[in-house]
Amino acid sequence: MAHGIVDVARAAGVSTATVSRALRGLPNVTESTRQRVLRAADDLGYVPSPSAASLATGRTRTIGLISPWVSHWFFANVIEGAERALRAEGFDALLYTFEVERGARRLDLDPGVLRRRVDGVLVVGLPLEPPEIATLDELGYPLVFVGPGAPDHVTVGLDDVDTARRAVAHLAGLGHRVIAHLSGEPDDVLAWSPAVRRAHGWRTEMAARGLAVSAGLEVHGHFDVAGGRASMHRLLDARPDVTAVFAASDEMAMGAILAIRDRGLRVPEDVSVIGVDGHQMAEVLGLTTLAQDAWDQGATAATMLLELLTGAPVPRDVVFPTTLIERTSTAPPGGIG
């Protein structure tokens, strides 16, 4: 089986962006890292495909980048990582965002805005309906998803179920028995959505530990601070017995912490909170989180898309790890260490 740049990155223990820089002799790579990459490439028999920057004329040298937001932490970091990787190969990014309003159905994707304007498409953090995926496929461009994937498409992201289970396991290991979950949008029901998969992971780990997923323990926080704060208030009204909360994003977790403080309660003495992301503000708030490298996910997805343009093989799914970072927002019930 032919090996691609992602395989080399895994073997060398570096990012795909670092592999690309090392193999092209660019700066900002230490000599020891460069040699490790070269050895890994040699061991795997990897031969870099011709640079995407030197592809035949007639291409737009532009990649379409579809995302619902640019202001949220995950999206901003993925977009920056992708844009940097594209720029290194002489490509531009055409950003196409949706107007997503809470409580309103978003507009359907219109592929016409991309036709004849791009060479490939990156979809960032947007769970698309099957008809929308089909319209993108009909464009005939290489297509890579970051975060919410789609069946039988190249996807870069997390094992959301495992990440959620580890978050719940951390709280249960501290002794919590009533663990709530702040999820995403209430109408986000696609099986490949991170919100759906993280909620599934929460339920699975709760069941595995003999913990009840009873009424009122799952609320929707819309993946932002304001939504997390409002949903945490609803949760505390409905379930004052909750001692721990797993939020599907750090921004929702931050909102939850604000709501807990609004009530005159303490974190973690009264309620423990854990999130997912590794947001730069998490350390300021002492937030325990499952951290991910969103920037490198963007760079990896962009590099893979350029590999597809040159006909090189890429894996169907690239799964990034998450790292548990324990801070002061989680503790045993009552905050007793």
PAZAPA-4460 file (N, C-alpha, C; in steps of 0.05 Angstrom, whole numbers, plus 32768, in hexadecimal, padded with zeros to 4 digits):
% residues 337
    n_x    n_y    n_z   ca_x   ca_y   ca_z    c_x    c_y    c_z   seq   type   mol
   8011   7FE8   8000   8000   8000   8000   8012   8019   8000     1      M     A
   800B   802C   7FEF   801A   8045   7FED   8015   8055   8007     2      A     A
   802B   8062   8010   8029   8072   8028   8029   8090   8020     3      H     A
   801A   80A0   8030   8018   80BC   802B   8025   80CD   8041     4      G     A
   8022   80E7   803F   8030   80F9   8051   8027   80F5   806E     5      I     A
   800D   80EE   8072   8003   80EA   808D   8011   80D2   809A     6      V     A
   8017   80BD   808B   8025   80A6   8096   8041   80AD   809E     7      D     A
   804E   80BE   808E   8069   80C7   8095   8068   80D8   80AF     8      V     A
   8054   80E9   80B1   8051   80FA   80C9   804E   80E9   80E2     9      A     A
   803D   80D4   80E0   8039   80C3   80F7   8052   80B4   80FE    10      R     A
   8060   80AA   80EA   8079   809B   80F0   808F   80AC   80FC    11      A     A
   8090   80C5   80F4   80A4   80D8   80FE   809C   80E6   8117    12      A     A
   8082   80E4   811E   8078   80F1   8136   8076   8110   8134    13      G     A
   8070   8119   811B   806E   8136   8116   8055   813B   8107    14      V     A
   804F   8155   8101   8037   815C   80F2   803D   8159   80D4    15      S     A
   8028   8158   80C5   802B   8157   80A8   8038   8170   809D    16      T     A
   8032   8187   80AA   803F   81A0   80A1   805D   819E   80A5    17      A     A
   8066   8192   80BB   8083   818F   80C0   808F   817C   80AC    18      T     A
   8081   8167   80A5   808B   8154   8090   808F   8163   8076    19      V     A
   807B   8173   806F   807D   8182   8056   8095   8195   8056    20      S     A
   8099   81A3   806C   80AF   81B6   806E   80CA   81A7   806D    21      R     A
   80CB   8191   807B   80E4   8182   807C   80EC   8176   8061    22      A     A
   80D9   816B   8053   80DF   815F   8039   80E5   8173   8024    23      L     A
   80DC   818C   8027   80E1   81A1   8014   80F9   81B2   801C    24      R     A
   8106   81AC   8032   811E   81BA   803B   8118   81D6   8044    25      G     A
   8100   81DB   804E   80F9   81F6   8058   8103   81FA   8074    26      L     A
   8106   8214   807D   810F   821A   8098   80FB   8213   80AD    27      P     A
   8102   8219   80C6   80F0   8214   80DD   80EC   81F6   80E3    28      N     A
   80FF   81E5   80DA   8100   81C9   80E0   811C   81C2   80EA    29      V     A
   811E   81B8   8102   8139   81B1   810C   8145   819B   80FC    30      T     A
   815F   8199   80FC   816D   8185   80EC   8165   8168   80F5    31      E     A
   8163   8165   8110   815C   814B   811A   8140   8143   8111    32      S     A
   812D   8156   8111   8112   8150   8108   8112   814A   80EA    33      T     A
   8122   8159   80DA   8123   8155   80BE   812D   8138   80B8    34      R     A
   8142   8130   80C6   814D   8115   80C2   8139   8100   80CA    35      Q     A
   812A   8104   80DF   8116   80F1   80E8   8100   80EE   80D2    36      R     A
   80F8   8104   80C7   80E4   8104   80B2   80EF   80F5   8099    37      V     A
   8108   80FB   8092   8113   80EE   807A   8116   80D0   807E    38      L     A
   811D   80C8   8097   811F   80AB   809C   8103   809E   809A    39      R     A
   80EF   80AB   80A5   80D4   80A0   80A5   80CA   809E   8088    40      A     A
   80CF   80B2   8078   80C7   80B2   805C   80D5   809B   804D    41      A     A
   80EF   8098   8053   80FE   8083   8045   80F4   8067   804E    42      D     A
   80EF   8064   8068   80E5   804A   8072   80CA   8042   8065    43      D     A
   80B9   8056   8061   809E   8051   8056   809E   8052   8037    44      L     A
   80B5   8058   802B   80B5   805A   800E   80A5   8071   8003    45      G     A
   80A2   8086   8013   8092   809D   800B   80A2   80B0   7FF9    46      Y     A
   8096   80B5   7FE2   80A2   80C8   7FCF   808F   80DF   7FCC    47      V     A
   8097   80F7   7FD5   8085   810E   7FD3   807B   8112   7FB7    48      P     A
   8061   8117   7FB5   8056   811E   7F9B   805F   8139   7F93    49      S     A
   805D   813F   7F79   8065   815A   7F70   8057   816F   7F80    50      P     A
   8064   8185   7F88   8058   819A   7F98   803F   81A4   7F8B    51      S     A
   802B   81A7   7F9C   8011   81B2   7F92   8015   81CD   7F86    52      A     A
   802A   81DC   7F8F   802F   81F6   7F84   8038   81F5   7F67    53      A     A
   8041   81DE   7F5D   804B   81DC   7F42   8038   81CD   7F2F    54      S     A
   801E   81CA   7F38   800B   81BD   7F27   8006   81CC   7F0D    55      L     A
   7FFB   81BE   7EFA   7FF7   81CA   7EE0   7FE7   81E4   7EE1    56      A     A
   7FEC   81F6   7ECE   7FDD   820F   7ECD   7FC0   8208   7EC6    57      T     A
   7FAF   821B   7ECB   7F93   8217   7EC6   7F84   8212   7EE0    58      G     A
   7F92   820D   7EF5   7F86   820A   7F10   7F82   8226   7F1C    59      R     A
   7F70   8227   7F2F   7F6B   8240   7F3D   7F7F   8246   7F52    60      T     A
   7F8E   8231   7F5B   7FA0   8233   7F72   7F92   823E   7F8B    61      R     A
   7F79   8236   7F8E   7F68   823F   7FA4   7F59   8227   7FAF    62      T     A
   7F57   8225   7FC9   7F48   8210   7FD7   7F30   821C   7FE4    63      I     A
   7F18   8211   7FDF   7F00   821B   7FED   7EFF   8210   8009    64      G     A
   7EFA   8222   801C   7EF9   821B   8039   7EDE   8222   8044    65      L     A
   7ECE   820E   804A   7EB2   8211   8053   7EB1   820E   8071    66      I     A
   7EA6   8222   807F   7EA4   8221   809C   7E8D   8231   80A6    67      S     A
   7E7F   8229   80BC   7E69   8239   80C6   7E72   8252   80D4    68      P     A
   7E8A   8251   80E0   7E94   8268   80EF   7EB1   826B   80EB    69      W     A
   7EBB   8283   80F1   7ED8   8288   80F3   7EE0   8292   810E    70      V     A
   7ECC   8299   811F   7ED3   82A5   8139   7ED6   8290   814F    71      S     A
   7ECB   8278   814D   7ECE   8265   8162   7EEA   8258   8161    72      H     A
   7EF3   824F   8178   7F0F   8247   817C   7F16   8231   8168    73      W     A
   7F07   821B   8166   7F0E   8205   8155   7F10   820D   8138    74      F     A
   7EFB   821B   812E   7EFB   8223   8112   7F11   8236   810B    75      F     A
   7F17   8249   811D   7F2C   825D   8118   7F47   824F   8115    76      A     A
   7F4C   823C   8127   7F66   822E   8127   7F69   821B   810F    77      N     A
   7F53   820D   8108   7F55   81FB   80F0   7F59   820C   80D7    78      V     A
   7F4A   8222   80D5   7F4D   8233   80BD   7F69   823F   80BB    79      I     A
   7F74   8247   80D1   7F8F   8253   80D1   7FA4   823D   80C8    80      E     A
   7FA1   8225   80D4   7FB4   8210   80CD   7FB2   8209   80AF    81      G     A
   7F99   8207   80A5   7F95   8200   8089   7FA0   8216   8077    82      A     A
   7F9B   822F   807E   7FA3   8246   806D   7FC2   8247   806C    83      E     A
   7FCF   8242   8082   7FEC   8243   8083   7FF8   822D   8071    84      R     A
   7FED   8215   8073   7FF6   81FF   8062   7FF2   8204   8045    85      A     A
   7FDB   8210   803E   7FD5   8216   8022   7FE8   822B   8017    86      L     A
   7FEC   8240   8027   7FFE   8256   801F   801A   824C   8019    87      R     A
   8023   8238   802A   803E   822E   8026   8042   8220   800B    88      A     A
   802B   8218   7FFF   802C   820B   7FE5   8023   821D   7FCF    89      E     A
   801F   8237   7FD5   8017   824A   7FC1   7FFA   824A   7FBA    90      G     A
   7FE9   8240   7FCD   7FCC   8240   7FC9   7FBF   8254   7FDB    91      F     A
   7FA8   825E   7FD3   7F98   8270   7FE3   7F7F   8260   7FED    92      D     A
   7F72   826C   8001   7F5A   8260   800C   7F42   8273   8007    93      A     A
   7F2D   8268   7FFC   7F14   8277   7FF8   7F01   826E   800E    94      L     A
   7EFC   8280   8021   7EEC   827A   8039   7ECF   827F   8033    95      L     A
   7EBF   826A   8038   7EA2   826B   8034   7E94   8264   804F    96      Y     A
   7E88   8278   805B   7E7B   8273   8075   7E5D   8275   8073    97      T     A
   7E50   8268   8086   7E33   8269   8088   7E2A   827C   809D    98      F     A
   7E12   8287   809A   7E06   8296   80B0   7DF5   8282   80C0    99      E     A
   7E00   827B   80D8   7DF3   8267   80E9   7DE8   8276   8101   100      V     A
   7DCE   8277   8103   7DC0   8284   8119   7DB3   826F   812B   101      E     A
   7DB5   8274   8145   7DAA   8261   8158   7D8B   8260   8155   102      R     A
   7D82   8247   8154   7D65   8244   8151   7D5A   8245   8135   103      G     A
   7D6C   824B   8121   7D63   824D   8106   7D73   8238   80F5   104      A     A
   7D66   822D   80E2   7D73   8219   80D0   7D86   8228   80BE   105      R     A
   7D9F   821E   80BC   7DB2   822B   80AA   7DAA   8227   808D   106      R     A
   7DB4   8239   807C   7DB0   8236   805F   7DBF   821D   8055   107      L     A
   7DB4   8210   8041   7DC2   81FA   8034   7DDA   8203   8025   108      D     A
   7DEE   81F1   8024   7E06   81F8   8015   7E00   81FB   7FF7   109      L     A
   7E0B   8211   7FEC   7E08   8216   7FCF   7E24   8212   7FC2   110      D     A
   7E28   81FB   7FB5   7E42   81F6   7FA9   7E49   8208   7F92   111      P     A
   7E35   8217   7F88   7E3A   8229   7F71   7E4E   823E   7F77   112      G     A
   7E51   8245   7F91   7E64   825A   7F98   7E81   8251   7F95   113      V     A
   7E85   8236   7F93   7EA0   822B   7F91   7EA7   8223   7F74   114      L     A
   7E93   821E   7F64   7E98   8213   7F49   7EAA   8225   7F39   115      R     A
   7EBF   8219   7F2E   7ED3   8226   7F1D   7EE3   823B   7F2C   116      R     A
   7EE1   823B   7F46   7EF0   824F   7F56   7F06   8242   7F67   117      R     A
   7F04   8227   7F6B   7F16   8219   7F7D   7F20   81FF   7F70   118      V     A
   7F36   81F4   7F7C   7F40   81DB   7F73   7F39   81C4   7F86   119      D     A
   7F30   81CA   7F9E   7F29   81B7   7FB2   7F19   81C4   7FC8   120      G     A
   7F0E   81B4   7FDA   7EFC   81BF   7FEF   7F03   81B2   800A   121      V     A
   7F06   81C4   801E   7F08   81BB   803A   7EEE   81C3   8048   122      L     A
   7EE2   81B1   8056   7ECA   81B7   8066   7ED2   81B5   8083   123      V     A
   7ECF   81CB   8092   7ED8   81CD   80AD   7EC1   81CF   80C1   124      V     A
   7EBE   81BB   80D2   7EAC   81BC   80E8   7E8F   81BF   80E1   125      G     A
   7E87   81B6   80C9   7E6B   81BA   80C0   7E5F   819F   80B8   126      L     A
   7E4D   8195   80C9   7E3F   817C   80C2   7E2C   8181   80AA   127      P     A
   7E32   8176   8093   7E22   817A   807B   7E0E   8164   8078   128      L     A
   7DF7   816B   806E   7DE2   8157   8067   7DEB   8147   804F   129      E     A
   7DE2   812E   804C   7DEA   811D   8035   7DE6   812B   801A   130      P     A
   7DCF   8139   8015   7DCC   8147   7FFB   7DE2   815D   7FF7   131      P     A
   7DEA   816A   800C   7DFF   817E   8009   7E1A   8172   8003   132      E     A
   7E1F   815B   800F   7E38   814C   8009   7E38   8144   7FEC   133      I     A
   7E21   813B   7FE3   7E1F   8132   7FC7   7E24   8149   7FB3   134      A     A
   7E1B   8161   7FBA   7E1F   8177   7FA8   7E3D   817F   7FA7   135      T     A
   7E4B   817C   7FBE   7E67   8181   7FBE   7E76   816C   7FAD   136      L     A
   7E6E   8153   7FB0   7E7B   813E   7FA1   7E77   8143   7F83   137      D     A
   7E60   814D   7F7B   7E5A   8152   7F5F   7E6D   8167   7F53   138      E     A
   7E79   8178   7F63   7E8B   818C   7F59   7EA4   817F   7F4D   139      L     A
   7EAB   8167   7F57   7EC2   8158   7F4D   7EDC   8161   7F58   140      G     A
   7EDC   8170   7F6E   7EF5   817A   7F7B   7EFD   8167   7F91   141      Y     A
   7F17   8164   7F97   7F1F   8156   7FAF   7F12   8163   7FC8   142      P     A
   7F0A   8153   7FDB   7EFA   815C   7FF1   7F04   8150   800B   143      L     A
   7F09   8160   801F   7F12   8157   8039   7F02   8165   804F   144      V     A
   7EF9   8155   8063   7EEA   8160   8079   7EFC   8161   8092   145      F     A
   7EF8   8176   80A2   7F05   8179   80BC   7EF0   817A   80D2   146      V     A
   7EF1   8168   80E4   7EDC   8166   80F9   7EC6   8154   80F0   147      G     A
   7EAE   815F   80EB   7E98   814E   80E2   7E9F   8143   80C6   148      P     A
   7EA2   812A   80C4   7EA8   811E   80AA   7E8F   8117   809B   149      G     A
   7E91   8104   8089   7E7B   80FA   807A   7E82   80DE   8071   150      A     A
   7E6F   80CC   806F   7E75   80B1   8067   7E85   80AF   804D   151      P     A
   7E9A   809F   804D   7EAA   809A   8035   7EB8   80B3   802B   152      D     A
   7EBF   80C5   803C   7ECE   80DD   8035   7EE7   80E0   8047   153      H     A
   7EFB   80EE   803D   7F13   80F3   804C   7F0D   8106   8063   154      V     A
   7F14   80FE   807B   7F0D   810E   8093   7F25   8110   80A6   155      T     A
   7F29   8127   80B1   7F3D   812C   80C5   7F2F   8135   80DE   156      V     A
   7F34   8129   80F5   7F26   8131   810D   7F2D   811F   8125   157      G     A
   7F1B   8120   8139   7F1F   8111   8152   7F0E   80F8   8151   158      L     A
   7F15   80E6   8164   7F03   80D0   816B   7EF1   80DC   8181   159      D     A
   7EDB   80E7   8178   7EC9   80F7   818A   7EBD   80E5   81A0   160      D     A
   7EB6   80CC   8199   7EAB   80BA   81AD   7EBF   80B4   81C2   161      V     A
   7ED7   80AD   81BB   7EEC   80A7   81CE   7EF3   80C0   81DF   162      D     A
   7EF4   80D7   81D3   7EFA   80F0   81E2   7EE5   80F5   81F7   163      T     A
   7ECB   80F1   81F0   7EB6   80F5   8203   7EB7   80E1   8219   164      A     A
   7EBD   80C8   8212   7EBE   80B3   8227   7ED5   80B9   823B   165      R     A
   7EEB   80C3   8231   7F01   80C9   8243   7EFA   80E1   8255   166      R     A
   7EEB   80F4   824B   7EE3   810A   825C   7ED1   8100   8272   167      A     A
   7EBD   80EF   826B   7EAB   80E4   8280   7EBB   80D2   8293   168      V     A
   7ECD   80C3   8288   7EDD   80B1   829A   7EED   80C1   82AE   169      A     A
   7EF7   80D8   82A5   7F06   80E9   82B8   7EF4   80F2   82CF   170      H     A
   7EDC   80FB   82C8   7ECA   8104   82DD   7EC0   80ED   82EF   171      L     A
   7EBA   80D7   82E2   7EB1   80C0   82F2   7EC7   80B5   8304   172      A     A
   7EE0   80B6   82FA   7EF7   80AE   830A   7EFB   80BE   8322   173      G     A
   7EF2   80D7   8321   7EF3   80E9   8339   7EDD   80E3   834D   174      L     A
   7EC9   80D3   8345   7EB4   80CC   8357   7E99   80D7   8350   175      G     A
   7E97   80E6   833A   7E7D   80F2   8332   7E6A   80DC   8328   176      H     A
   7E51   80DF   832F   7E3D   80CC   8326   7E27   80D9   8315   177      R     A
   7E22   80F2   8319   7E0E   8101   8309   7E1D   8114   82F7   178      V     A
   7E22   810B   82DE   7E33   811A   82CB   7E22   8122   82B4   179      I     A
   7E1F   813C   82B0   7E0F   8147   829B   7E20   814D   8282   180      A     A
   7E12   8152   826C   7E20   8158   8253   7E14   8170   8245   181      H     A
   7E26   8183   823E   7E1E   819A   822D   7E25   8193   8210   182      L     A
   7E11   8190   8200   7E15   8188   81E4   7E13   81A0   81D2   183      S     A
   7E10   819B   81B7   7E0F   81B1   81A3   7DF3   81B9   819D   184      G     A
   7DEE   81BE   8183   7DD4   81C7   817A   7DBF   81B1   817C   185      E     A
   7DA7   81B7   8184   7D92   81A2   8187   7D8B   8195   816D   186      P     A
   7D8E   81A3   8156   7D87   8197   813C   7D9F   818A   812F   187      D     A
   7DB5   8188   813D   7DCD   817B   8132   7DCB   815D   8138   188      D     A
   7DC1   814E   8124   7DBB   8132   8129   7DCA   811F   8116   189      V     A
   7DDB   8129   8104   7DE9   8118   80F2   7DFC   8106   8100   190      L     A
   7DFE   80ED   80F8   7E0E   80D9   8106   7E2C   80E1   8106   191      A     A
   7E35   80F0   80F2   7E52   80F7   80F0   7E58   8112   80FD   192      W     A
   7E45   811E   810B   7E49   8137   8119   7E59   8132   8133   193      S     A
   7E6E   8142   8139   7E7C   8140   8152   7E69   8142   816A   194      P     A
   7E55   8154   8169   7E43   8157   8180   7E34   813D   8185   195      A     A
   7E2B   8130   8170   7E1C   8117   8173   7E2F   8101   817E   196      V     A
   7E47   8100   8173   7E59   80EB   817B   7E63   80EF   8198   197      R     A
   7E67   8108   81A0   7E70   810D   81BC   7E59   8107   81CF   198      R     A
   7E40   810D   81C7   7E2A   8106   81D8   7E27   80E8   81DB   199      A     A
   7E2C   80DA   81C5   7E2C   80BC   81C5   7E42   80B2   81D8   200      H     A
   7E5A   80BE   81D6   7E6F   80B5   81E8   7E69   80BA   8205   201      G     A
   7E5B   80D0   820B   7E53   80D6   8227   7E40   80C0   8230   202      W     A
   7E2B   80B9   8220   7E18   80A5   8228   7E25   808A   822B   203      R     A
   7E37   8084   8218   7E44   8069   8219   7E55   8065   8232   204      T     A
   7E65   807A   8239   7E76   8077   8251   7E65   8077   826A   205      E     A
   7E50   8087   826B   7E3E   8087   8282   7E32   806B   8286   206      M     A
   7E29   805F   8270   7E1D   8044   8272   7E32   8030   827B   207      A     A
   7E4A   8032   8270   7E5F   801F   8277   7E66   8020   8294   208      A     A
   7E62   8037   82A0   7E69   803B   82BD   7E50   8038   82CF   209      R     A
   7E3A   8030   82C3   7E21   802C   82D3   7E15   8046   82DD   210      G     A
   7E1A   805C   82CE   7E0F   8076   82D6   7DF7   807D   82C5   211      L     A
   7DE3   8088   82D2   7DC9   808D   82C4   7DCB   80A6   82B2   212      A     A
   7DC1   80A3   829A   7DBD   80BB   8288   7D9F   80C1   828A   213      V     A
   7D98   80D0   829E   7D7B   80D5   82A3   7D73   80F0   8298   214      S     A
   7D5A   80F5   829A   7D4E   810D   828E   7D5C   8127   8298   215      A     A
   7D60   8139   8285   7D6B   8153   828C   7D89   8155   828D   216      G     A
   7D97   813E   8289   7DB4   813F   828C   7DC3   8148   8272   217      L     A
   7DB5   8149   825C   7DC1   8153   8243   7DB3   816C   823B   218      E     A
   7DC2   8182   8238   7DB7   819B   822F   7DC8   81A5   8217   219      V     A
   7DBD   81B7   8207   7DCA   81C1   81EF   7DD6   81DC   81F4   220      H     A
   7DF1   81DE   81EF   7DFF   81F7   81F4   7E09   8206   81DC   221      G     A
   7E04   81FC   81C4   7E09   820B   81AB   7E27   8210   81A6   222      H     A
   7E38   8203   81B4   7E55   8205   81AF   7E61   8221   81B2   223      F     A
   7E55   8232   81C3   7E61   824C   81C9   7E5E   8252   81E7   224      D     A
   7E6B   8267   81F0   7E6B   826E   820C   7E4E   8275   8215   225      V     A
   7E41   8286   8206   7E26   828F   820E   7E13   8277   820F   226      A     A
   7E15   8265   81FC   7E04   824E   81FC   7E0A   823B   8213   227      G     A
   7E24   8238   821A   7E2C   8228   8230   7E21   8233   824A   228      G     A
   7E22   824D   824D   7E19   825A   8265   7DFB   8257   8269   229      R     A
   7DEB   825C   8253   7DCE   8259   8255   7DC6   823D   825A   230      A     A
   7DD3   822A   824C   7DCB   820E   8250   7DD3   8203   826B   231      S     A
   7DE8   820E   8277   7DF0   8205   8292   7DDB   820F   82A6   232      M     A
   7DD1   8227   82A2   7DBB   8230   82B4   7DA3   821E   82B2   233      H     A
   7D9B   8216   8299   7D85   8204   8296   7D8A   81E9   82A3   234      R     A
   7DA3   81E0   82A1   7DAA   81C7   82AD   7DA8   81C8   82CB   235      L     A
   7DB2   81DD   82D7   7DB1   81DF   82F4   7D94   81E3   82FF   236      L     A
   7D83   81EF   82EE   7D67   81F1   82F6   7D5A   81D5   82F6   237      D     A
   7D60   81C6   82E1   7D53   81AB   82DE   7D60   8196   82F0   238      A     A
   7D7A   8197   82F3   7D89   8183   8301   7D9D   818F   8315   239      R     A
   7D93   8199   832B   7DA5   81A4   833F   7DB7   8190   834D   240      P     A
   7DB2   8176   8347   7DC3   8161   8352   7DDD   815C   8342   241      D     A
   7DE0   8169   832C   7DF7   8165   831B   7E11   816D   832A   242      V     A
   7E25   815C   8329   7E3F   8164   8335   7E55   8167   8321   243      T     A
   7E50   815F   8307   7E65   8162   82F3   7E59   8165   82D8   244      A     A
   7E67   8173   82C6   7E5D   8179   82AC   7E73   8174   8297   245      V     A
   7E6C   8165   8282   7E7E   8162   826B   7E73   8173   8255   246      F     A
   7E81   8188   824D   7E79   8199   8237   7E87   8191   821E   247      A     A
   7E79   8191   8207   7E85   8187   81EE   7E98   819B   81E2   248      A     A
   7E9C   81B2   81EE   7EB0   81C5   81E5   7EB9   81D6   81FC   249      S     A
   7ED2   81E0   81FA   7EDC   81F1   8210   7ECC   820B   8212   250      D     A
   7EC2   8216   81FC   7EB2   822F   81FE   7E99   822A   820E   251      E     A
   7E8B   8214   8209   7E74   820D   8219   7E7B   8209   8236   252      M     A
   7E92   81FC   823B   7E9B   81F7   8256   7EA0   8212   8265   253      A     A
   7EAC   8225   8256   7EB0   823F   8263   7E95   824C   826A   254      M     A
   7E82   824A   8258   7E67   8255   825F   7E5B   8247   8277   255      G     A
   7E60   822C   8279   7E55   821E   828F   7E61   8227   82AA   256      A     A
   7E7B   822D   82A9   7E89   8237   82C1   7E7D   8252   82C9   257      I     A
   7E77   8263   82B6   7E6B   827D   82BC   7E50   8279   82C9   258      L     A
   7E40   8267   82BE   7E25   8262   82C9   7E26   8257   82E5   259      A     A
   7E39   8245   82EA   7E3C   823A   8305   7E43   8250   8319   260      I     A
   7E54   8262   8311   7E5C   8279   8322   7E44   828C   8325   261      R     A
   7E34   8290   830F   7E1C   82A0   8311   7E0A   8297   8328   262      D     A
   7E0A   827D   832D   7DF8   8272   8342   7E05   8273   835D   263      R     A
   7E1C   827E   835F   7E2A   827E   8379   7E36   8263   8380   264      G     A
   7E39   8252   836C   7E45   8238   8371   7E63   8239   8369   265      L     A
   7E71   8224   8371   7E8E   8224   836C   7E96   820E   8359   266      R     A
   7EAB   8213   8349   7EB7   81FF   8338   7ED3   81FB   8343   267      V     A
   7EDA   81E2   834B   7ECC   81C9   8347   7EBD   81BF   8360   268      P     A
   7EBD   81CF   8376   7EB3   81C5   838F   7E95   81BC   838D   269      E     A
   7E85   81CC   837E   7E69   81C5   837A   7E64   81B6   8360   270      D     A
   7E71   81BF   834B   7E6D   81B2   8331   7E88   81B2   8322   271      V     A
   7E90   819A   8319   7EA8   8198   8309   7EA1   819B   82EB   272      S     A
   7EB4   81A6   82DC   7EAF   81AC   82BF   7EC7   81A3   82AF   273      V     A
   7EC1   8194   8299   7ED6   818D   8286   7ECD   8193   826A   274      I     A
   7EE0   819B   8258   7ED9   81A2   823D   7EE9   8192   8229   275      G     A
   7EE7   819B   8210   7EF7   818F   81FA   7F01   81A6   81E8   276      V     A
   7F1B   81A7   81E3   7F27   81B9   81CF   7F44   81BF   81D5   277      D     A
   7F49   81CC   81ED   7F63   81D7   81F2   7F64   81F4   81EB   278      G     A
   7F4E   8202   81EF   7F4B   821F   81EA   7F61   822E   81FA   279      H     A
   7F6B   8244   81EE   7F81   8252   81FC   7F78   825F   8216   280      Q     A
   7F5E   8263   8219   7F54   826F   8232   7F4E   825A   8247   281      M     A
   7F50   8241   8240   7F4A   822C   8253   7F5C   822D   826C   282      A     A
   7F76   8232   8267   7F89   8234   827D   7F82   824A   8290   283      E     A
   7F79   8261   8285   7F72   8278   8296   7F5C   8271   82A9   284      V     A
   7F48   8261   82A0   7F31   8259   82B0   7F36   8240   82C0   285      L     A
   7F4D   8234   82BD   7F53   821B   82CA   7F42   8204   82C0   286      G     A
   7F3B   8205   82A7   7F29   81F1   829C   7F37   81D7   8295   287      L     A
   7F2D   81C1   829F   7F36   81A7   8297   7F2B   81A1   827C   288      T     A
   7F3B   8196   826A   7F31   8193   824E   7F3F   817B   8241   289      T     A
   7F33   8171   822C   7F3F   815E   8219   7F49   816F   8202   290      L     A
   7F63   8175   8201   7F6E   8188   81ED   7F73   817A   81D2   291      A     A
   7F6D   8189   81BD   7F73   817F   81A2   7F84   8195   8194   292      Q     A
   7F92   818C   817E   7FA2   819E   816E   7F92   81A6   8155   293      D     A
   7F81   81BA   8158   7F70   81C2   8141   7F81   81CE   812B   294      A     A
   7F96   81DD   8132   7FA6   81EA   811D   7FB3   81D4   810B   295      W     A
   7FBD   81BF   8117   7FCA   81AA   8107   7FB5   819A   80F7   296      D     A
   7F9D   8198   8102   7F88   818B   80F2   7F83   819A   80D8   297      Q     A
   7F82   81B5   80DA   7F7F   81C5   80C2   7F96   81C2   80AF   298      G     A
   7FAE   81C3   80B9   7FC6   81C0   80A8   7FC7   81A5   809B   299      A     A
   7FC0   8190   80AA   7FC0   8175   80A0   7FAB   8171   808A   300      T     A
   7F93   817C   808F   7F7E   8179   807B   7F85   8187   8061   301      A     A
   7F91   819F   8064   7F99   81AE   804C   7FAF   819F   803D   302      A     A
   7FC2   8194   804B   7FD8   8185   803F   7FCD   816D   8030   303      T     A
   7FBA   815F   803D   7FAE   8147   8030   7F9F   814F   8017   304      M     A
   7F91   8166   8018   7F82   816E   8000   7F95   8174   7FE9   305      L     A
   7FAC   8181   7FEF   7FBF   8186   7FDA   7FCC   816C   7FD0   306      L     A
   7FCF   8159   7FE2   7FD9   813E   7FD9   7FC5   8132   7FC5   307      E     A
   7FAB   8134   7FCB   7F96   812A   7FBA   7F98   8137   7F9E   308      L     A
   7F9E   8151   7F9E   7F9F   815F   7F84   7FB6   8154   7F73   309      L     A
   7FCB   814A   7F7F   7FE1   8140   7F70   7FDF   8122   7F6B   310      T     A
   7FC9   8116   7F74   7FC4   80FA   7F70   7FD1   80E7   7F84   311      G     A
   7FDC   80F3   7F9A   7FE9   80E2   7FAF   7FD3   80D5   7FC1   312      A     A
   7FDA   80BE   7FCD   7FC6   80B1   7FDE   7FC5   80BE   7FF9   313      P     A
   7FAD   80BF   8005   7FA9   80C9   8020   7F97   80B5   802E   314      V     A
   7F99   80B3   8049   7F87   80A2   8058   7F6B   80AD   8058   315      P     A
   7F57   809B   805C   7F3B   80A3   805D   7F36   80B4   8076   316      R     A
   7F41   80AB   808D   7F3C   80B9   80A6   7F56   80BD   80B4   317      D     A
   7F5B   80D6   80BD   7F72   80DD   80CE   7F67   80E5   80E9   318      V     A
   7F6D   80D6   80FE   7F62   80DB   8119   7F78   80E8   812A   319      V     A
   7F72   8100   8134   7F84   810E   8146   7F7E   8107   8163   320      F     A
   7F93   8105   8173   7F8F   80FF   818F   7F85   8117   819F   321      P     A
   7F7A   8112   81B6   7F74   8127   81CA   7F84   8120   81E3   322      T     A
   7F8C   8135   81F1   7F9C   8132   8209   7F8D   813E   8221   323      T     A
   7F89   812D   8236   7F7C   8137   824E   7F8F   814A   825D   324      L     A
   7F86   8163   8261   7F95   8177   8270   7F84   817D   8289   325      I     A
   7F8E   8173   829F   7F80   8177   82B9   7F87   8192   82C5   326      E     A
   7F72   81A1   82CB   7F76   81BB   82D9   7F64   81BC   82F1   327      R     A
   7F5C   81D3   82F9   7F4D   81D6   8313   7F2F   81D5   8310   328      T     A
   7F24   81D0   82F8   7F07   81D0   82F5   7EFA   81B5   82FB   329      S     A
   7F0B   81A1   8300   7F00   8187   8308   7F0D   817D   8321   330      T     A
   7EFD   8170   8332   7F06   8165   834B   7EF1   8151   8355   331      A     A
   7EF6   8141   8369   7EE2   812F   8374   7ECA   813F   837E   332      P     A
   7EB2   8133   837F   7E9A   8141   8389   7EA0   814F   83A3   333      P     A
   7E98   8167   83A5   7E9E   8176   83BE   7EB9   8183   83BE   334      G     A
   7EC8   817E   83A9   7EE3   818A   83A7   7EF7   817F   83BA   335      G     A
   7EF2   8167   83C5   7F04   815B   83D8   7F19   814A   83CA   336      I     A
   7F32   8151   83CB   7F47   8142   83BE   7F51   812B   83CE   337      G     A
***
